[in-house]
Amino acid sequence: MFTRRSDLPLDKDALSRFLPWLIAFMVFLAVLAMAGMLVLDATAQRWDKGVSGTLTVQIVPAGTRDKDDERLQKVLLILGETPEVYRFETLSDAKLMTLLEPWLGAAAGSEDLPLPRLIDVELKPGAKLDVDKLSQRMEARVSGVTIDDHSVWLDRLVSLIRSVEGLASAVLVLIGLATVGTVVFTTRTGLAIHRNAIEVLHFIGAQDSYVASQFASRALTLGLKGGVIGLALAVPALWGIGVMSRKMEAGLLPDITLGPVHWVALGVLPLLVAFIAMVTARMTVMKTLSRML
């Protein structure tokens, strides 16, 4: 498809000089959008695996320590009688302090802070537990007990993440369309500039495919150049975002570290954009020449 010989001075076109920078800008945006999609997808999968099928039972303190322990034992007995429950564990005060410290700071260690009793409950795989009935059973025997069903907020969170991923996908599609439009405009301008030279090539026997191959080869080169520039600009930006996220307090933001597979996927983007530019240029030349000549 490509030829080393070039009978058209495409390197001297003014618009071709701006094409790599336009592509670089589009690749930069595409890398950021795709990186966001990959991070959100990994976060959703990690939370789904870690939280799905779990409950948290909270017992609000309502009296002395001994009375609260008695209420705790009643709740544990109910959980032990529930066939859908696989395991349960009462969180210690020290662990509660650790969980509250990122949010309350030094106040989390205050002895005057009333701490509820929390029970981490894990359901059997595939078990369908009626949380409302379990809550009614507990309320009938122990007052001040609430059950946090993680599946409710997890489903909402995953739906939100999927919506944001859909928006990022739409951004990638728009970037792709903008790339195609830019290459089409540049290619048609080049055809108009070199119209006389193309007519001479046809007069001496050159086929449309020969002319198209030169434009396609040039578009591939410029696409690769712009893609590499865009990726080189995006990598420091992603690194900076990762550094700033790690400086945030633990638990405020999910882990946004990209794995090797993610970096490979991002590295393919410049190649994909260059391929799109090549195919677009060839199709544009073939279609335009069929009308010009």
Secondary structure, DSSP 8 states (H G I E B T S, - for coil): ---S---S-GGG-HHHHHHHHHHHHHHHHHHHHHHHHHHHHHHHHHHHHHHTTEEEEEE---S-HHHHHHHHHHHHHHHHH-TTEEEEEE--HHHHHHHHHHHHGGGGG-TTS---EEEEEEE-TT----HHHHHHHHHHHSSSEEEEEHHHHHHHHHHHHHHHHHHHHHHHHHHHHHHHHHHHHHHHHHHHHTHHHHHHHHHTT--HHHHHHHHHHHHHHHHHHHHHHHHHHHHHHHHHHHHHHHHS-TTTS------HHHHHHHHHHHHHHHHHHHHHHHHHHHHHHHHH-
